[in-house]
Amino acid sequence: MRCIPAKEIIAAVFEAIQYISYNPDPELHKFLVNALQYEQDELARDAIKAILENHKLSPANRIPLCQDTGTTIVFAQIGVGICLEEPLTESINKAVRDAQKSLPLRASMVQEPLFMRKNTNTNVPAFVHIESIPGDSLILEIAQKGGGAENTSFSVMLNPSSESDEIIDLICSKVIEAGSKPCPPIVLGIGIGGNFELAPILAKKALFEKLGRANSIPEYAHMEKQIVERINKQGCGVQGLGGKITVIAAHIKSAPCHIASLPLAVNMQCHVHRHTRVEL
C-alpha cells in the first residue's frame, strides 16, 4: 500500500489555491479572446478587455483575480491502494488556513450561518467531497467559488414528466432573472437526476469539466447548445451591461433517479472560473 505524507497533500493543495487565486481556467482566456471578436456592443467589449487585462495583471502583481477569493471546494478521488497519515479533510483545511494567511486571501467563512455569523478568519472549513476509486493515486479537483454566483444558483424537484424544452426554459429564465449578480459571462454547471442531495453535487462537479466540451450524450449536448444560444440572445451580456455574451458554456451531468422524481440543479460560476486538478 502506498502512503502519502500529510505534508505532501498540504503543500499540493496550498500550491493549487495559490495558482487559481491568480489564474483562471486556461480555456477561459481563449473563450474571451474569441468573444471579443464576436461582440459588437462597445460597452461589453470594454468589459471583456478589462477582464482580459485582469488575467495579465493578477499573476504579475500577485493580486487575486477577484476580491471575493471564495470558499474552497474539493472533489477528491482516493485510490483504494493508498493510506493517509490523517483524515484528508484535515490536511485540506490546513492548506486552506495557510493560504488564507500567506497569500493573503479574504476571510470569507462564518462559523454559524444564521445568528452569530462570526468570521472564522481562516477560510475553513473547505467543502470536501470524497470518492473511492481503484488504484493508488489521490486526485484532487480544487476550486474557489465566490458568493455572488453561488447565491443565484438553484435546485428544484421537477415533475418526472417534464420535457427538455421546459427545463431549458426554466434555466434560461433563472439566468436572465439573475442579471449581473453572478458576474457574467458565466459558466453553468447543470445536474439532472440523482436525488435531492446529488443533483446539486452533479451541477457543481460539471463546472470542473473542460470548458465548452461536447457532452457525450447527444440529447444533453443539444440541450447545452440550446441553453447557451437562448440565453445569449436575451442581451444581458458581460456584467449585465448588454451584448451577446452572457453564458460561455453549459455543462450537464446526469445520474439515475427515482421513477417519481426529476431533480434539477444549476450551479452558476462567475467569469473568474478558478479551478485546477492535482494528482499525487
Salt bridges, closest charged atoms under 4 A:
ASP25 OD2 - HIS273 NE2 3.52
ASP25 OD2 - HIS275 NE2 2.75
GLU27 OE2 - LYS30 NZ 3.37
GLU27 OE2 - LYS210 NZ 3.34
ASP68 OD1 - ARG106 NH2 3.12
GLU86 OE1 - LYS94 NZ 2.85
GLU90 OE2 - LYS94 NZ 3.90
GLU131 OE1 - LYS205 NZ 3.34
GLU141 OE2 - ARG277 NE 3.60
GLU150 OE1 - LYS145 NZ 2.49
GLU150 OE2 - LYS204 NZ 2.50
ASP165 OD1 - ARG230 NH2 3.57
ASP169 OD1 - ARG230 NH1 2.77
GLU209 OE1 - ARG213 NE 2.55
GLU209 OE2 - LYS253 NZ 3.22
GLU224 OE2 - ARG213 NH1 3.02
GLU279 OE1 - ARG277 NH1 3.37
